Structure formats: structure tokens, C-alpha cells
Amino acid sequence: MFHSLRPFLLSATLLVGATSLSAAEGTDNAALKAEIEQVLEKSQLWLAAQQQPNGAFASGAKFALGITGMAVDALQTAPAYLPKGGKEVDLALKFLWDHQQTNGGVYTEDEGLGNYNTSLALMAMATTDRLEAERTKRMQDYLFGSQNVDPKSVAFGGMGYGSRGEGNEDLSNTSFAIEALTRSGVPASDPHLQKALKFLEHCQDLSSHNDKPWAGNSGGGVYSPDESKAGGSWKPEANEPTPKLEPYGSMTYQLISSYIALDLKPGDPRLDAAYKWVTANYVFDRNPGMPEGKKQQGLLYYYMTMAKTFDLLNVTEVETGTGKHDWRRDLFEAIKSRAAKANLPDGSECLIWINSADRWAEGMPHVTGPYLIRALKRIHQSL
């Protein structure tokens, strides 16, 4: 009789144990969410306070359009910080729209950066449910028109900043454009986005899908088909030995998130190879792949792209050679540890981020704030 009860008792014990673990995990997640909300409150308080009377989130002209687009997108991503339809959002969008040119792009003639600014403005409009049909179509068409469509170009299918001319396309700007276009309603099957997919493949160190002579088989991503910010560049017409282009973290995460936006699924060799690269380079103290003396460059952008990618993949744990890791807790600790205190004129205590390796504008908290607010909200949504 007692023997016949053993399976039941064992099952009951396992069920109680699993329930206890689940409850403990739920409690831990709730505590982490509360801690994230505290950091979000202080960082969003600072960012929201930067808004100028003209609606911009930067006091000067430098990067004002891009910063404003990023700020609105970050602040209004759930959980939204500013009132929906409030004057702050209206004013910011008006600032962006006041700089829309006759060709549909959002930029100023002296600064350029048309693709970059237009992509960020589209994201802000998508997040705030303000995708006015005619205006949106003009912005989308501007991005399409800036795409490299020369089939003989090494950068075919890519998009750049918009002010440097054909042949200067890169993975970062192409990824922003892909995100903006898909979030504003363009399907992944669109011919322009399928051209962009070819560009992505040519930015991946994967010889099975990349016919460029530098391609190996690590699966990682580089800045463009002819350059890596981590080391290596080549010109097809130079008739010189082809150097190795070194993959690095931030571009590999952008590669994965763009593949996902274009409907690639786990099991696809391109996506799987890139994911294998990031799990083999799962670190938080540097932008992996960047060489000595440059390891901190792009670190906060790296954090943003990591959060976006793992959230899109709907994973909570990352398995590496050292075991399983909850990326949400690891990334939050990294973000929190790099926050610096700042005070508003009224004495309110806030949090900002400044990368001492000031490249790609990471010395500007107006830029890094939106990066990490978006990352924190990805973590928060995943819990």
C-alpha cells in the first residue's frame, strides 16, 4: 500500500517544489521591476526636463532632431512617462515636423543626417500613435530613395546617415531605417527591405551567405561590407590583399534585431550564427570585439541593442560556456552601475549616463539617456 503511494507523493513533492520556485521567481521579478522603475523615474525626470520651449530635447542645434526623436520614443515607450496627447509630445513632434523637407526627409541642410533623423522621427511617431498617413508616406519614400540600389556596389541595399553620399552605407543606420519602416507599417516583404536584407548578409561574417572575400564563419556583424570599427577595411577596386573585418557586439546585436524585423526565425542559419556569436561574447564590461584602447567605445549603444535583441527573441536566459544567465538582471546591474547622479535646478535628484570613451556622442547624456531608458523598458517588459 505504501509502495503504491510513492509516485503520488513524489509528484506532489515535485509540484510543491515547482510552485515554490515559481513563487520565488515571481517575487524576485517583482523586486527587480520595482528597482528598474526607480531608475526609470530618475532618468526620465532628467530627460523630460531637457525639453526646450521649441519642443527640442537639446538646448543647441547639434543633433537636436535625432535627440528629440530618440527622447520621445524612449519616454513614450510603455510604461509611458509623458501624458498621451499632452503638450510636451505635441511640441516635440511639431519641432520634428517643422524640419520636414519637401523631399519628405527630416533634417537641416547644414547638418544633414537625413536618414538618421528621419528614422528616429518615424519611430517617435509610431510610439505616440501619430503616424499621419501622408506625412508618414513621404518619410518612408525619403528613406527608400536614399537606399543604395547599385547592384555593382559593395553596399547594395544599405542606407547611411544621408549626408555622405552613395558608398557610405552602414549597418547602424540601415538597422534604424529597417526598424522605423517596419514599425510604421512597411511589410518585411517590401522590395526595398529585401534589398536591405542583402546588405545585412554582407555585413555578417558568414561565408555561406556572404560572398565578400573577408567573410569567415564567426557569425558576427561588422559596420559595413567594407569596414569594421573593430578593425579592418578594404576597397574592392584597390587590388590589395583583403584584411579580416572584425565583428563586434553592438553591430552583431543590430544585425540580429534587423533579421528579426525582416521575419527571420530561429533555425535560420544567419540568425543562429549571429546568436552563437553573442552567446560566446556575453560580457558587460566592454563592447566585445573592439580592440585594446577602444573597448569602451559604443558601450551604452551596445547595452541598448542587447536589450532590444533579447527581448525580440523572447528569451529570459542566455546559455554560455559558463552556464545559464538571466540577461535582464545582468544588464540592469551593468546599467545601474554606470549611472551618475545629477540635479535639476530645483534640487531634484536624477540619473544620467556619460561614457568617458566619448565616441559616437556617448559623452552626451541627451543621447545615452534615451538609449538606456529604452533598454530598461525592454527589461521591464520582459519580466
C-alpha positions, 0 to 999 in steps of 0.5 A, spaced: 500 500 500 505 504 501 509 502 495 503 504 491 503 511 494 510 513 492 509 516 485 503 520 488 507 523 493 513 524 489 509 528 484 506 532 489 513 533 492 515 535 485 509 540 484 510 543 491 517 544 489 515 547 482 510 552 485 515 554 490 520 556 485 515 559 481 513 563 487 520 565 488 521 567 481 515 571 481 517 575 487 524 576 485 521 579 478 517 583 482 523 586 486 527 587 480 521 591 476 520 595 482 528 597 482 528 598 474 522 603 475 526 607 480 531 608 475 526 609 470 523 615 474 530 618 475 532 618 468 526 620 465 525 626 470 532 628 467 530 627 460 523 630 460 526 636 463 531 637 457 525 639 453 526 646 450 520 651 449 521 649 441 519 642 443 527 640 442 530 635 447 537 639 446 538 646 448 543 647 441 542 645 434 547 639 434 543 633 433 537 636 436 532 632 431 535 625 432 535 627 440 528 629 440 526 623 436 530 618 440 527 622 447 520 621 445 520 614 443 524 612 449 519 616 454 513 614 450 515 607 450 510 603 455 510 604 461 509 611 458 512 617 462 509 623 458 501 624 458 498 621 451 496 627 447 499 632 452 503 638 450 510 636 451 509 630 445 505 635 441 511 640 441 516 635 440 513 632 434 511 639 431 519 641 432 520 634 428 515 636 423 517 643 422 524 640 419 520 636 414 523 637 407 519 637 401 523 631 399 519 628 405 526 627 409 527 630 416 533 634 417 537 641 416 541 642 410 547 644 414 547 638 418 544 633 414 543 626 417 537 625 413 536 618 414 538 618 421 533 623 423 528 621 419 528 614 422 528 616 429 522 621 427 518 615 424 519 611 430 517 617 435 511 617 431 509 610 431 510 610 439 505 616 440 500 613 435 501 619 430 503 616 424 499 621 419 498 617 413 501 622 408 506 625 412 508 618 414 508 616 406 513 621 404 518 619 410 518 612 408 519 614 400 525 619 403 528 613 406 527 608 400 530 613 395 536 614 399 537 606 399 543 604 395 540 600 389 547 599 385 547 592 384 555 593 382 556 596 389 559 593 395 553 596 399 547 594 395 541 595 399 544 599 405 542 606 407 547 611 411 546 617 415 544 621 408 549 626 408 555 622 405 553 620 399 552 613 395 558 608 398 557 610 405 552 605 407 552 602 414 549 597 418 547 602 424 543 606 420 540 601 415 538 597 422 534 604 424 531 605 417 529 597 417 526 598 424 522 605 423 519 602 416 517 596 419 514 599 425 510 604 421 507 599 417 512 597 411 511 589 410 518 585 411 516 583 404 517 590 401 522 590 395 526 595 398 527 591 405 529 585 401 534 589 398 536 591 405 536 584 407 542 583 402 546 588 405 545 585 412 548 578 409 554 582 407 555 585 413 555 578 417 561 574 417 558 568 414 561 565 408 555 561 406 551 567 405 556 572 404 560 572 398 565 578 400 572 575 400 573 577 408 567 573 410 569 567 415 564 563 419 564 567 426 557 569 425 558 576 427 556 583 424 561 588 422 559 596 420 559 595 413 561 590 407 567 594 407 569 596 414 569 594 421 570 599 427 573 593 430 578 593 425 579 592 418 577 595 411 578 594 404 576 597 397 574 592 392 577 596 386 584 597 390 587 590 388 590 589 395 590 583 399 583 583 403 584 584 411 579 580 416 573 585 418 572 584 425 565 583 428 563 586 434 557 586 439 553 592 438 553 591 430 552 583 431 546 585 436 543 590 430 544 585 425 540 580 429 534 585 431 534 587 423 533 579 421 528 579 426 524 585 423 525 582 416 521 575 419 527 571 420 526 565 425 530 561 429 533 555 425 535 560 420 542 559 419 544 567 419 540 568 425 543 562 429 550 564 427 549 571 429 546 568 436 552 563 437 556 569 436 553 573 442 552 567 446 560 566 446 561 574 447 556 575 453 560 580 457 558 587 460 564 590 461 566 592 454 563 592 447 566 585 445 570 585 439 573 592 439 580 592 440 585 594 446 584 602 447 577 602 444 573 597 448 569 602 451 567 605 445 559 604 443 558 601 450 551 604 452 549 603 444 551 596 445 547 595 452 541 598 448 541 593 442 542 587 447 536 589 450 532 590 444 535 583 441 533 579 447 527 581 448 525 580 440 527 573 441 523 572 447 528 569 451 529 570 459 536 566 459 542 566 455 546 559 455 554 560 455 560 556 456 559 558 463 552 556 464 545 559 464 544 567 465 538 571 466 540 577 461 535 582 464 538 582 471 545 582 468 544 588 464 540 592 469 546 591 474 551 593 468 546 599 467 545 601 474 552 601 475 554 606 470 549 611 472 551 618 475 547 622 479 545 629 477 540 635 479 535 639 476 535 646 478 530 645 483 534 640 487 531 634 484 535 628 484 536 624 477 540 619 473 544 620 467 549 616 463 556 619 460 561 614 457 568 617 458 570 613 451 566 619 448 565 616 441 559 616 437 556 622 442 556 617 448 559 623 452 552 626 451 547 624 456 541 627 451 543 621 447 545 615 452 539 617 456 534 615 451 538 609 449 538 606 456 531 608 458 529 604 452 533 598 454 530 598 461 523 598 458 525 592 454 527 589 461 521 591 464 517 588 459 520 582 459 519 580 466 
